[in-house]
């Protein structure tokens, strides 16, 4: 693990993520953030990670640029089980995640629209990787059959 990655990991684990998780539990997560829930690849337990709010204008796609690519725990969890949930505001959305190694993560950060988040990801990131989550339609909009 590189020194930069170690420093960023410690900063996120002990400084950045705890207040964001607490804010999420209290229902006051800033609109620039969301909470990603994956299933642990070994434990099977639910794991939650704060991420930038990458909800696309179509409201059916959610984008994440993982700062540490395949080294990120949630990316490895997605590799084992791509079924995820994303909490945007106070609402949980289910979806299926896709790792996109051929996508340009720097260009993707510009399209997500949160400049500060993009700057932080580019500055702290070591191996950027794009993740696309295809969100399921809300329960009241799902249709059964053709």
VEXZA-251256 format. One record per residue (C-alpha): residue number from 1; residue in three letters; x, y, z. Coordinates in nm, 2 decimals, m for minus. Layout:
<nodes>
{rovo NUM | tifi ALA | xx X | yy Y | zz Z}
...
</nodes>
This chain:
<nodes>
{rovo 1 | tifi UNK | xx 0.00 | yy 0.00 | zz 0.00}
{rovo 2 | tifi UNK | xx 0.14 | yy 0.34 | zz m0.10}
{rovo 3 | tifi UNK | xx 0.20 | yy 0.61 | zz 0.16}
{rovo 4 | tifi UNK | xx m0.06 | yy 0.83 | zz 0.00}
{rovo 5 | tifi UNK | xx m0.32 | yy 0.56 | zz 0.01}
{rovo 6 | tifi UNK | xx m0.24 | yy 0.48 | zz 0.38}
{rovo 7 | tifi UNK | xx m0.27 | yy 0.85 | zz 0.47}
{rovo 8 | tifi UNK | xx m0.59 | yy 0.89 | zz 0.28}
{rovo 9 | tifi UNK | xx m0.74 | yy 0.57 | zz 0.43}
{rovo 10 | tifi UNK | xx m0.66 | yy 0.69 | zz 0.78}
{rovo 11 | tifi UNK | xx m0.80 | yy 1.04 | zz 0.71}
{rovo 12 | tifi UNK | xx m1.12 | yy 0.89 | zz 0.57}
{rovo 13 | tifi UNK | xx m1.16 | yy 0.62 | zz 0.84}
{rovo 14 | tifi UNK | xx m1.11 | yy 0.84 | zz 1.14}
{rovo 15 | tifi UNK | xx m1.18 | yy 1.20 | zz 1.03}
{rovo 16 | tifi UNK | xx m1.41 | yy 1.22 | zz 0.72}
{rovo 17 | tifi UNK | xx m1.64 | yy 0.91 | zz 0.73}
{rovo 18 | tifi UNK | xx m1.75 | yy 0.90 | zz 1.10}
{rovo 19 | tifi UNK | xx m1.93 | yy 1.24 | zz 1.09}
{rovo 20 | tifi UNK | xx m2.08 | yy 1.17 | zz 0.75}
{rovo 21 | tifi UNK | xx m2.22 | yy 0.83 | zz 0.88}
{rovo 22 | tifi UNK | xx m2.35 | yy 1.00 | zz 1.19}
{rovo 23 | tifi UNK | xx m2.51 | yy 1.28 | zz 0.98}
{rovo 24 | tifi UNK | xx m2.67 | yy 1.01 | zz 0.76}
{rovo 25 | tifi UNK | xx m2.82 | yy 0.83 | zz 1.07}
{rovo 26 | tifi UNK | xx m2.96 | yy 1.16 | zz 1.19}
{rovo 27 | tifi UNK | xx m3.11 | yy 1.23 | zz 0.85}
{rovo 28 | tifi UNK | xx m2.90 | yy 1.54 | zz 0.78}
{rovo 29 | tifi UNK | xx m2.66 | yy 1.41 | zz 0.51}
{rovo 30 | tifi UNK | xx m2.56 | yy 1.70 | zz 0.29}
{rovo 31 | tifi UNK | xx m2.70 | yy 1.68 | zz m0.06}
{rovo 32 | tifi UNK | xx m2.35 | yy 1.64 | zz m0.19}
{rovo 33 | tifi UNK | xx m2.32 | yy 1.30 | zz m0.03}
{rovo 34 | tifi UNK | xx m2.50 | yy 0.96 | zz m0.03}
{rovo 35 | tifi UNK | xx m2.45 | yy 0.63 | zz 0.15}
{rovo 36 | tifi UNK | xx m2.36 | yy 0.32 | zz m0.04}
{rovo 37 | tifi UNK | xx m2.46 | yy m0.02 | zz 0.11}
{rovo 38 | tifi UNK | xx m2.28 | yy m0.33 | zz m0.01}
{rovo 39 | tifi UNK | xx m2.27 | yy m0.69 | zz 0.12}
{rovo 40 | tifi UNK | xx m1.94 | yy m0.80 | zz 0.26}
{rovo 41 | tifi UNK | xx m1.77 | yy m1.04 | zz 0.03}
{rovo 42 | tifi UNK | xx m1.64 | yy m1.26 | zz 0.31}
{rovo 43 | tifi UNK | xx m1.87 | yy m1.19 | zz 0.61}
{rovo 44 | tifi UNK | xx m2.20 | yy m1.14 | zz 0.43}
{rovo 45 | tifi UNK | xx m2.27 | yy m0.84 | zz 0.66}
{rovo 46 | tifi UNK | xx m2.40 | yy m0.51 | zz 0.53}
{rovo 47 | tifi UNK | xx m2.13 | yy m0.25 | zz 0.48}
{rovo 48 | tifi UNK | xx m2.20 | yy 0.12 | zz 0.44}
{rovo 49 | tifi UNK | xx m1.97 | yy 0.38 | zz 0.29}
{rovo 50 | tifi UNK | xx m2.02 | yy 0.75 | zz 0.24}
{rovo 51 | tifi UNK | xx m1.98 | yy 0.84 | zz m0.13}
{rovo 52 | tifi UNK | xx m2.04 | yy 1.15 | zz m0.34}
{rovo 53 | tifi UNK | xx m2.39 | yy 1.20 | zz m0.46}
{rovo 54 | tifi UNK | xx m2.37 | yy 1.09 | zz m0.82}
{rovo 55 | tifi UNK | xx m2.74 | yy 1.07 | zz m0.90}
{rovo 56 | tifi UNK | xx m2.78 | yy 1.14 | zz m1.27}
{rovo 57 | tifi UNK | xx m3.04 | yy 1.37 | zz m1.41}
{rovo 58 | tifi UNK | xx m3.24 | yy 1.06 | zz m1.53}
{rovo 59 | tifi UNK | xx m3.27 | yy 0.96 | zz m1.16}
{rovo 60 | tifi UNK | xx m3.22 | yy 0.60 | zz m1.27}
{rovo 61 | tifi UNK | xx m2.84 | yy 0.60 | zz m1.27}
{rovo 62 | tifi UNK | xx m2.60 | yy 0.67 | zz m0.99}
{rovo 63 | tifi UNK | xx m2.23 | yy 0.73 | zz m1.06}
{rovo 64 | tifi UNK | xx m1.93 | yy 0.68 | zz m0.82}
{rovo 65 | tifi UNK | xx m1.57 | yy 0.73 | zz m0.89}
{rovo 66 | tifi UNK | xx m1.38 | yy 0.51 | zz m0.65}
{rovo 67 | tifi UNK | xx m1.07 | yy 0.68 | zz m0.53}
{rovo 68 | tifi UNK | xx m0.87 | yy 0.37 | zz m0.48}
{rovo 69 | tifi UNK | xx m1.02 | yy 0.15 | zz m0.76}
{rovo 70 | tifi UNK | xx m1.01 | yy m0.22 | zz m0.70}
{rovo 71 | tifi UNK | xx m0.83 | yy m0.17 | zz m0.37}
{rovo 72 | tifi UNK | xx m1.14 | yy m0.01 | zz m0.22}
{rovo 73 | tifi UNK | xx m1.33 | yy m0.25 | zz 0.00}
{rovo 74 | tifi UNK | xx m1.67 | yy m0.15 | zz m0.14}
{rovo 75 | tifi UNK | xx m1.54 | yy m0.21 | zz m0.49}
{rovo 76 | tifi UNK | xx m1.43 | yy m0.56 | zz m0.40}
{rovo 77 | tifi UNK | xx m1.77 | yy m0.62 | zz m0.23}
{rovo 78 | tifi UNK | xx m1.94 | yy m0.51 | zz m0.56}
{rovo 79 | tifi UNK | xx m1.72 | yy m0.75 | zz m0.75}
{rovo 80 | tifi UNK | xx m1.85 | yy m1.04 | zz m0.53}
{rovo 81 | tifi UNK | xx m2.21 | yy m0.92 | zz m0.52}
{rovo 82 | tifi UNK | xx m2.33 | yy m0.63 | zz m0.74}
{rovo 83 | tifi UNK | xx m2.66 | yy m0.59 | zz m0.57}
{rovo 84 | tifi UNK | xx m2.64 | yy m0.27 | zz m0.36}
{rovo 85 | tifi UNK | xx m2.85 | yy 0.00 | zz m0.20}
{rovo 86 | tifi UNK | xx m2.79 | yy 0.38 | zz m0.21}
{rovo 87 | tifi UNK | xx m2.93 | yy 0.62 | zz 0.04}
{rovo 88 | tifi UNK | xx m2.99 | yy 0.96 | zz m0.13}
{rovo 89 | tifi UNK | xx m3.13 | yy 1.21 | zz 0.12}
{rovo 90 | tifi UNK | xx m3.37 | yy 1.01 | zz 0.34}
{rovo 91 | tifi UNK | xx m3.46 | yy 0.75 | zz 0.08}
{rovo 92 | tifi UNK | xx m3.30 | yy 0.41 | zz 0.01}
{rovo 93 | tifi UNK | xx m3.28 | yy 0.29 | zz m0.35}
{rovo 94 | tifi UNK | xx m3.19 | yy m0.06 | zz m0.46}
{rovo 95 | tifi UNK | xx m2.98 | yy m0.12 | zz m0.77}
{rovo 96 | tifi UNK | xx m2.71 | yy m0.32 | zz m0.95}
{rovo 97 | tifi UNK | xx m2.35 | yy m0.19 | zz m0.96}
{rovo 98 | tifi UNK | xx m2.12 | yy m0.22 | zz m1.26}
{rovo 99 | tifi UNK | xx m1.74 | yy m0.17 | zz m1.25}
{rovo 100 | tifi UNK | xx m1.63 | yy 0.03 | zz m1.56}
{rovo 101 | tifi UNK | xx m1.25 | yy 0.01 | zz m1.60}
{rovo 102 | tifi UNK | xx m1.27 | yy 0.15 | zz m1.96}
{rovo 103 | tifi UNK | xx m1.46 | yy 0.46 | zz m1.85}
{rovo 104 | tifi UNK | xx m1.26 | yy 0.79 | zz m1.81}
{rovo 105 | tifi UNK | xx m1.31 | yy 0.86 | zz m1.43}
{rovo 106 | tifi UNK | xx m1.17 | yy 1.22 | zz m1.46}
{rovo 107 | tifi UNK | xx m1.43 | yy 1.30 | zz m1.73}
{rovo 108 | tifi UNK | xx m1.70 | yy 1.12 | zz m1.53}
{rovo 109 | tifi UNK | xx m1.62 | yy 1.34 | zz m1.23}
{rovo 110 | tifi UNK | xx m1.68 | yy 1.65 | zz m1.44}
{rovo 111 | tifi UNK | xx m2.02 | yy 1.52 | zz m1.54}
{rovo 112 | tifi UNK | xx m2.13 | yy 1.43 | zz m1.19}
{rovo 113 | tifi UNK | xx m2.15 | yy 1.80 | zz m1.12}
{rovo 114 | tifi UNK | xx m2.01 | yy 1.83 | zz m0.76}
{rovo 115 | tifi UNK | xx m1.69 | yy 2.02 | zz m0.82}
{rovo 116 | tifi UNK | xx m1.56 | yy 2.00 | zz m0.46}
{rovo 117 | tifi UNK | xx m1.62 | yy 1.63 | zz m0.45}
{rovo 118 | tifi UNK | xx m1.45 | yy 1.58 | zz m0.78}
{rovo 119 | tifi UNK | xx m1.15 | yy 1.78 | zz m0.66}
{rovo 120 | tifi UNK | xx m1.12 | yy 1.58 | zz m0.34}
{rovo 121 | tifi UNK | xx m1.14 | yy 1.25 | zz m0.53}
{rovo 122 | tifi UNK | xx m0.88 | yy 1.35 | zz m0.78}
{rovo 123 | tifi UNK | xx m0.65 | yy 1.49 | zz m0.51}
{rovo 124 | tifi UNK | xx m0.68 | yy 1.19 | zz m0.27}
{rovo 125 | tifi UNK | xx m0.73 | yy 0.92 | zz m0.52}
{rovo 126 | tifi UNK | xx m0.46 | yy 0.67 | zz m0.62}
{rovo 127 | tifi UNK | xx m0.64 | yy 0.45 | zz m0.88}
{rovo 128 | tifi UNK | xx m0.96 | yy 0.61 | zz m1.00}
{rovo 129 | tifi UNK | xx m1.23 | yy 0.36 | zz m1.11}
{rovo 130 | tifi UNK | xx m1.58 | yy 0.44 | zz m1.24}
{rovo 131 | tifi UNK | xx m1.88 | yy 0.26 | zz m1.09}
{rovo 132 | tifi UNK | xx m2.23 | yy 0.28 | zz m1.24}
{rovo 133 | tifi UNK | xx m2.53 | yy 0.18 | zz m1.04}
{rovo 134 | tifi UNK | xx m2.85 | yy 0.11 | zz m1.23}
{rovo 135 | tifi UNK | xx m3.12 | yy 0.20 | zz m0.98}
{rovo 136 | tifi UNK | xx m3.44 | yy m0.01 | zz m0.97}
{rovo 137 | tifi UNK | xx m3.76 | yy 0.18 | zz m1.04}
{rovo 138 | tifi UNK | xx m3.95 | yy 0.29 | zz m0.73}
{rovo 139 | tifi UNK | xx m4.20 | yy 0.03 | zz m0.60}
{rovo 140 | tifi UNK | xx m4.50 | yy 0.23 | zz m0.72}
{rovo 141 | tifi UNK | xx m4.37 | yy 0.25 | zz m1.08}
{rovo 142 | tifi UNK | xx m4.27 | yy m0.12 | zz m1.12}
{rovo 143 | tifi UNK | xx m4.49 | yy m0.31 | zz m1.36}
{rovo 144 | tifi UNK | xx m4.55 | yy m0.68 | zz m1.34}
{rovo 145 | tifi UNK | xx m4.53 | yy m0.87 | zz m1.67}
{rovo 146 | tifi UNK | xx m4.53 | yy m0.72 | zz m2.02}
</nodes>
